[in-house]
Amino acid sequence: MPGKNTHITAGVVSAVPAIVLCKKAAGRALSPITAAGILAASVAGSTLPDRLEPADCPNHRGFLHSVVAGTVAFLLVPECLNAIRSIAESETEALFYNSREEECKREILLSFLCFITASLFGFLSHQILDVFTPAGLPVLGK
């Protein structure tokens, strides 16, 4: 069964496609701080199910270890990427007449959405690893 270190490693690995897709959706390079935040969010997402439903808890393999939770996360990824794309497009349109304050707000929102996307990637890496264990994943949880 995958342990904490395996899930952390999967979180680090899943940060790579999250960074690539967020960069593509934003249409520009991401700041180093955003890239580091994406890495941290992906690792957090990869360990979240076991933090909230630990193996020694009777609720282990509850909702966060379910096919439904994985499906919801999978469906949210393109929505987050579309939101990032939309913010980037509005940023380009408003480039000449927005204040620096508006630009900062947009950058914070874009980074936040990248962090959410990365945490979903990390969460999905956890689900993928756990589906191949003998216990598998329940459809809705225990």
Summary of the structure (lengths in Angstrom):
residues: 142
radius of gyration: 16.9
end to end distance: 18.4
largest distance: 57.9
contacts: 466
relative contact order: 0.23
helix: 75%
strand: 0%
